Amino acid sequence: MQARNWWAYALLIPTLTNLMIGGASFIRGVPGLPAVLLRFMPVSKAVPPFDRQWLALVLTSQIFLGAFLGIATQAFLAIVVSIIQARRRSCANGIIGRVAEASKPGAANSVRRCRAPHR
């Protein structure tokens, strides 16, 4: 952890929380599942005792699955960003080295060997 990037770590917690809430909302909106659950939850009375446990399990698992989906999304994005940065760094180092070689007298122009996405 570098002190100059403190803001990135400070923003990580709210971002992770937002992704967890978004994942939970996404899972709650699975087509068909709310209709099935509402069929077992009567409007004017309490849920029957034999349905309470599995309804509670399904509703709780939706939240935890959505939170896990948010955390997995954050990890995936972190890995993708680090791979892109590593490719850009290696590409930039290669270009600088080839420019230095090409600037020598009598050297032929070298062909770019990396495809930089930021052209």
Z-matrix of the N, CA and C atoms (Angstrom, degrees):
N
C 1 1.446
C 2 1.516 1 108.17
N 3 1.325 2 116.28 1 124.71
C 4 1.442 3 121.04 2 -179.65
C 5 1.523 4 109.43 3 -99.80
N 6 1.328 5 116.12 4 140.74
C 7 1.462 6 120.77 5 -177.22
C 8 1.526 7 111.93 6 -67.60
N 9 1.311 8 117.55 7 -26.73
C 10 1.461 9 118.60 8 -178.28
C 11 1.531 10 111.92 9 -74.49
N 12 1.316 11 118.63 10 -15.76
C 13 1.463 12 122.23 11 178.75
C 14 1.528 13 111.85 12 -105.44
N 15 1.308 14 117.97 13 32.01
C 16 1.463 15 121.52 14 -177.19
C 17 1.521 16 111.40 15 -60.98
N 18 1.324 17 117.60 16 -33.48
C 19 1.457 18 121.08 17 -177.36
C 20 1.521 19 111.66 18 -65.53
N 21 1.315 20 117.54 19 -32.71
C 22 1.465 21 120.12 20 179.27
C 23 1.525 22 110.67 21 -66.64
N 24 1.319 23 116.21 22 -39.70
C 25 1.465 24 119.54 23 179.26
C 26 1.521 25 111.15 24 -73.85
N 27 1.339 26 117.28 25 -31.01
C 28 1.462 27 120.60 26 177.83
C 29 1.527 28 110.97 27 -69.15
N 30 1.324 29 117.05 28 -30.87
C 31 1.465 30 120.84 29 -179.89
C 32 1.515 31 112.93 30 -86.23
N 33 1.316 32 117.95 31 -9.19
C 34 1.456 33 121.21 32 -176.59
C 35 1.533 34 112.33 33 -68.20
N 36 1.325 35 117.77 34 -40.86
C 37 1.473 36 121.42 35 -177.79
C 38 1.531 37 111.32 36 -64.11
N 39 1.357 38 119.35 37 -50.93
C 40 1.475 39 117.19 38 178.40
C 41 1.531 40 113.03 39 -63.48
N 42 1.320 41 116.79 40 -35.17
C 43 1.460 42 119.65 41 178.70
C 44 1.517 43 110.47 42 -64.78
N 45 1.311 44 116.67 43 -44.64
C 46 1.455 45 120.81 44 179.03
C 47 1.524 46 110.75 45 -63.09
N 48 1.323 47 116.91 46 -41.03
C 49 1.465 48 120.95 47 178.29
C 50 1.527 49 110.75 48 -63.26
N 51 1.333 50 116.63 49 -44.00
C 52 1.463 51 119.45 50 179.30
C 53 1.523 52 111.72 51 -64.08
N 54 1.325 53 117.43 52 -39.28
C 55 1.458 54 119.83 53 177.92
C 56 1.527 55 111.61 54 -66.88
N 57 1.325 56 116.86 55 -35.45
C 58 1.467 57 119.66 56 177.59
C 59 1.528 58 110.66 57 -66.84
N 60 1.326 59 117.02 58 -42.49
C 61 1.470 60 120.19 59 178.36
C 62 1.523 61 110.25 60 -65.81
N 63 1.329 62 116.73 61 -41.79
C 64 1.461 63 120.11 62 178.08
C 65 1.513 64 112.56 63 -64.06
N 66 1.335 65 116.45 64 -39.92
C 67 1.467 66 119.94 65 177.35
C 68 1.516 67 111.76 66 -64.67
N 69 1.329 68 116.20 67 -40.51
C 70 1.462 69 119.63 68 178.10
C 71 1.525 70 110.93 69 -64.65
N 72 1.321 71 116.96 70 -40.59
C 73 1.467 72 120.52 71 177.61
C 74 1.523 73 110.93 72 -65.33
N 75 1.327 74 116.01 73 -38.45
C 76 1.461 75 120.68 74 179.07
C 77 1.531 76 110.89 75 -63.17
N 78 1.330 77 116.76 76 -44.68
C 79 1.467 78 120.82 77 -179.41
C 80 1.533 79 110.71 78 -68.54
N 81 1.335 80 117.17 79 -35.36
C 82 1.471 81 119.70 80 179.47
C 83 1.527 82 111.30 81 -65.29
N 84 1.339 83 117.11 82 -23.19
C 85 1.453 84 120.51 83 -177.87
C 86 1.517 85 114.48 84 -94.69
N 87 1.321 86 117.49 85 17.54
C 88 1.469 87 120.14 86 177.93
C 89 1.526 88 108.22 87 -60.21
N 90 1.326 89 117.55 88 126.30
C 91 1.469 90 119.76 89 -176.36
C 92 1.533 91 112.55 90 -59.55
N 93 1.313 92 114.89 91 133.63
C 94 1.459 93 120.69 92 175.97
C 95 1.521 94 114.69 93 92.85
N 96 1.323 95 117.69 94 -32.53
C 97 1.465 96 119.82 95 -176.26
C 98 1.531 97 112.72 96 -67.61
N 99 1.342 98 120.15 97 -44.44
C 100 1.473 99 118.22 98 177.07
C 101 1.529 100 113.00 99 -60.16
N 102 1.319 101 117.63 100 -36.12
C 103 1.469 102 119.80 101 178.97
C 104 1.524 103 110.83 102 -64.86
N 105 1.330 104 116.58 103 -39.78
C 106 1.470 105 120.32 104 178.97
C 107 1.529 106 109.85 105 -66.19
N 108 1.324 107 116.54 106 -44.00
C 109 1.467 108 119.51 107 -178.69
C 110 1.524 109 111.56 108 -66.53
N 111 1.331 110 117.40 109 -40.58
C 112 1.466 111 120.30 110 -179.09
C 113 1.524 112 111.97 111 -66.82
N 114 1.312 113 117.56 112 -25.04
C 115 1.463 114 120.79 113 177.50
C 116 1.536 115 110.83 114 -64.36
N 117 1.334 116 116.25 115 -29.89
C 118 1.466 117 120.47 116 -178.38
C 119 1.523 118 112.91 117 -96.97
N 120 1.334 119 118.10 118 1.73
C 121 1.464 120 121.71 119 177.95
C 122 1.529 121 109.04 120 -114.46
N 123 1.311 122 118.08 121 99.13
C 124 1.463 123 120.33 122 -178.76
C 125 1.531 124 111.05 123 -67.81
N 126 1.334 125 115.19 124 148.75
C 127 1.461 126 121.00 125 -175.69
C 128 1.527 127 111.98 126 -75.43
N 129 1.300 128 118.35 127 -43.75
C 130 1.460 129 121.41 128 -170.26
C 131 1.526 130 114.61 129 -96.64
N 132 1.322 131 118.71 130 -2.42
C 133 1.463 132 119.37 131 -178.78
C 134 1.522 133 109.88 132 -144.14
N 135 1.315 134 114.94 133 175.88
C 136 1.467 135 120.55 134 -178.41
C 137 1.522 136 110.79 135 -73.93
N 138 1.324 137 115.16 136 157.91
C 139 1.463 138 120.93 137 176.89
C 140 1.528 139 108.04 138 -67.67
N 141 1.322 140 118.69 139 135.17
C 142 1.467 141 120.65 140 179.10
C 143 1.538 142 110.97 141 -58.34
N 144 1.320 143 117.02 142 145.90
C 145 1.470 144 120.90 143 -176.40
C 146 1.532 145 114.04 144 -57.78
N 147 1.319 146 118.46 145 -33.34
C 148 1.466 147 119.93 146 -178.33
C 149 1.534 148 112.43 147 -75.29
N 150 1.349 149 118.17 148 -15.09
C 151 1.459 150 121.41 149 177.74
C 152 1.530 151 113.24 150 -99.34
N 153 1.311 152 117.52 151 -12.14
C 154 1.468 153 120.64 152 -173.38
C 155 1.522 154 113.07 153 -63.95
N 156 1.312 155 116.22 154 -43.55
C 157 1.473 156 118.25 155 -174.40
C 158 1.521 157 111.81 156 -66.64
N 159 1.301 158 118.28 157 -47.91
C 160 1.459 159 117.67 158 -176.79
C 161 1.524 160 111.50 159 -72.86
N 162 1.343 161 118.64 160 -31.90
C 163 1.461 162 119.81 161 174.84
C 164 1.527 163 110.99 162 -64.58
N 165 1.332 164 116.43 163 -43.39
C 166 1.461 165 120.03 164 177.99
C 167 1.531 166 110.83 165 -63.11
N 168 1.322 167 116.11 166 -39.85
C 169 1.466 168 119.94 167 178.63
C 170 1.534 169 111.56 168 -64.42
N 171 1.309 170 117.74 169 -43.55
C 172 1.472 171 121.14 170 179.89
C 173 1.526 172 110.83 171 -65.94
N 174 1.321 173 117.87 172 -45.18
C 175 1.465 174 120.85 173 -179.62
C 176 1.529 175 111.68 174 -65.13
N 177 1.320 176 117.32 175 -40.34
C 178 1.461 177 120.89 176 178.87
C 179 1.519 178 111.34 177 -69.93
N 180 1.312 179 116.93 178 -39.80
C 181 1.464 180 119.34 179 179.74
C 182 1.523 181 111.38 180 -66.93
N 183 1.319 182 117.76 181 -30.36
C 184 1.463 183 119.93 182 175.01
C 185 1.525 184 110.82 183 -61.10
N 186 1.315 185 116.37 184 -44.47
C 187 1.470 186 120.52 185 -178.98
C 188 1.525 187 110.30 186 -66.17
N 189 1.330 188 117.25 187 -46.45
C 190 1.461 189 119.86 188 -178.64
C 191 1.533 190 112.17 189 -67.50
N 192 1.320 191 117.57 190 -37.67
C 193 1.457 192 120.60 191 177.00
C 194 1.525 193 110.81 192 -65.17
N 195 1.327 194 116.56 193 -39.93
C 196 1.462 195 120.49 194 176.90
C 197 1.517 196 112.09 195 -65.74
N 198 1.333 197 117.41 196 -40.20
C 199 1.466 198 120.76 197 177.09
C 200 1.524 199 110.53 198 -64.40
N 201 1.316 200 116.88 199 -41.74
C 202 1.462 201 120.62 200 177.11
C 203 1.527 202 110.56 201 -62.94
N 204 1.319 203 117.01 202 -39.66
C 205 1.462 204 120.87 203 177.68
C 206 1.527 205 110.73 204 -61.71
N 207 1.326 206 117.91 205 -40.39
C 208 1.464 207 121.20 206 177.11
C 209 1.518 208 112.21 207 -64.22
N 210 1.331 209 117.29 208 -42.85
C 211 1.467 210 121.25 209 179.03
C 212 1.531 211 110.24 210 -66.09
N 213 1.319 212 117.14 211 -41.02
C 214 1.467 213 120.49 212 178.53
C 215 1.519 214 110.96 213 -64.70
N 216 1.323 215 117.59 214 -37.30
C 217 1.461 216 121.24 215 177.00
C 218 1.516 217 110.75 216 -63.21
N 219 1.326 218 116.93 217 -43.93
C 220 1.466 219 121.03 218 178.67
C 221 1.525 220 110.66 219 -61.64
N 222 1.316 221 117.64 220 -43.88
C 223 1.467 222 120.71 221 179.63
C 224 1.530 223 110.75 222 -64.94
N 225 1.323 224 117.29 223 -42.34
C 226 1.461 225 121.05 224 178.44
C 227 1.524 226 111.15 225 -61.13
N 228 1.326 227 116.56 226 -44.80
C 229 1.471 228 119.66 227 179.15
C 230 1.520 229 111.60 228 -64.21
N 231 1.324 230 117.65 229 -38.93
C 232 1.466 231 120.36 230 178.74
C 233 1.526 232 110.81 231 -63.69
N 234 1.317 233 117.23 232 -40.83
C 235 1.469 234 120.84 233 179.64
C 236 1.527 235 110.37 234 -66.92
N 237 1.324 236 117.27 235 -43.88
C 238 1.466 237 120.50 236 -179.58
C 239 1.528 238 111.05 237 -63.33
N 240 1.322 239 116.81 238 -43.80
C 241 1.465 240 119.84 239 179.87
C 242 1.525 241 110.83 240 -63.94
N 243 1.325 242 118.06 241 -40.78
C 244 1.463 243 119.69 242 179.64
C 245 1.527 244 111.53 243 -66.91
N 246 1.327 245 118.10 244 -35.66
C 247 1.463 246 120.77 245 177.27
C 248 1.530 247 110.42 246 -66.70
N 249 1.317 248 116.37 247 -43.36
C 250 1.468 249 120.08 248 179.27
C 251 1.523 250 110.62 249 -62.91
N 252 1.326 251 117.24 250 -43.04
C 253 1.466 252 119.70 251 178.84
C 254 1.514 253 111.36 252 -64.56
N 255 1.315 254 118.37 253 -39.48
C 256 1.465 255 120.92 254 179.18
C 257 1.528 256 110.50 255 -64.85
N 258 1.330 257 117.27 256 -40.50
C 259 1.467 258 119.98 257 178.20
C 260 1.517 259 111.35 258 -65.72
N 261 1.334 260 116.89 259 -40.17
C 262 1.466 261 119.59 260 178.68
C 263 1.516 262 111.18 261 -64.88
N 264 1.344 263 116.34 262 -41.61
C 265 1.464 264 119.61 263 179.35
C 266 1.524 265 110.92 264 -62.72
N 267 1.331 266 116.85 265 -46.26
C 268 1.463 267 119.49 266 -178.97
C 269 1.521 268 110.59 267 -67.44
N 270 1.305 269 117.49 268 -36.11
C 271 1.452 270 121.32 269 178.88
C 272 1.527 271 110.04 270 -67.03
N 273 1.321 272 117.75 271 -43.57
C 274 1.465 273 121.21 272 179.89
C 275 1.524 274 110.46 273 -65.19
N 276 1.322 275 117.79 274 -40.72
C 277 1.466 276 120.44 275 177.85
C 278 1.525 277 110.82 276 -63.58
N 279 1.306 278 116.83 277 -39.90
C 280 1.457 279 120.38 278 178.91
C 281 1.518 280 112.24 279 -66.51
N 282 1.321 281 117.00 280 -39.76
C 283 1.463 282 120.65 281 179.28
C 284 1.520 283 110.39 282 -65.87
N 285 1.319 284 117.27 283 -43.13
C 286 1.466 285 120.60 284 179.57
C 287 1.519 286 110.23 285 -62.19
N 288 1.328 287 117.66 286 -42.29
C 289 1.459 288 120.88 287 178.82
C 290 1.518 289 111.93 288 -64.75
N 291 1.334 290 117.52 289 -40.43
C 292 1.464 291 120.24 290 -179.92
C 293 1.523 292 111.34 291 -70.09
N 294 1.334 293 117.41 292 -34.73
C 295 1.455 294 120.19 293 177.47
C 296 1.522 295 109.69 294 -65.56
N 297 1.340 296 116.43 295 -40.91
C 298 1.458 297 119.69 296 178.30
C 299 1.523 298 110.95 297 -64.05
N 300 1.338 299 116.67 298 -39.99
C 301 1.464 300 119.83 299 178.53
C 302 1.522 301 111.32 300 -68.57
N 303 1.324 302 117.13 301 -39.22
C 304 1.461 303 120.97 302 -177.90
C 305 1.522 304 111.82 303 -70.57
N 306 1.326 305 117.21 304 -24.51
C 307 1.460 306 119.49 305 -178.68
C 308 1.529 307 112.42 306 -78.97
N 309 1.330 308 117.38 307 -9.66
C 310 1.463 309 120.29 308 177.13
C 311 1.528 310 109.01 309 -70.40
N 312 1.323 311 116.52 310 145.35
C 313 1.469 312 118.93 311 -179.43
C 314 1.531 313 110.99 312 -63.68
N 315 1.304 314 116.51 313 135.86
C 316 1.449 315 122.41 314 176.92
C 317 1.515 316 114.32 315 83.36
N 318 1.311 317 118.89 316 0.48
C 319 1.468 318 121.42 317 -179.65
C 320 1.521 319 109.72 318 -87.86
N 321 1.311 320 115.95 319 137.86
C 322 1.466 321 120.73 320 177.06
C 323 1.526 322 108.83 321 -77.84
N 324 1.310 323 115.76 322 153.21
C 325 1.465 324 119.39 323 178.12
C 326 1.519 325 109.62 324 -65.84
N 327 1.294 326 115.50 325 129.02
C 328 1.463 327 119.49 326 -179.59
C 329 1.525 328 110.02 327 -85.71
N 330 1.296 329 115.30 328 153.88
C 331 1.451 330 121.85 329 -179.65
C 332 1.519 331 108.24 330 -88.90
N 333 1.325 332 117.10 331 142.11
C 334 1.461 333 120.11 332 178.03
C 335 1.516 334 109.38 333 -68.08
N 336 1.304 335 115.71 334 127.51
C 337 1.459 336 119.72 335 -177.75
C 338 1.521 337 113.44 336 -98.97
N 339 1.298 338 117.24 337 -8.19
C 340 1.462 339 118.15 338 179.30
C 341 1.515 340 109.00 339 -122.35
N 342 1.311 341 113.87 340 148.11
C 343 1.458 342 119.86 341 178.54
C 344 1.508 343 107.69 342 -100.41
N 345 1.309 344 116.68 343 105.99
C 346 1.446 345 121.00 344 -179.37
C 347 1.529 346 109.27 345 -84.98
N 348 1.329 347 118.10 346 127.45
C 349 1.464 348 119.99 347 -178.67
C 350 1.523 349 112.79 348 -72.88
N 351 1.318 350 117.77 349 -8.51
C 352 1.456 351 121.63 350 -175.39
C 353 1.524 352 112.84 351 -104.38
N 354 1.331 353 118.47 352 26.27
C 355 1.459 354 121.73 353 -178.65
C 356 1.493 355 112.29 354 -61.65
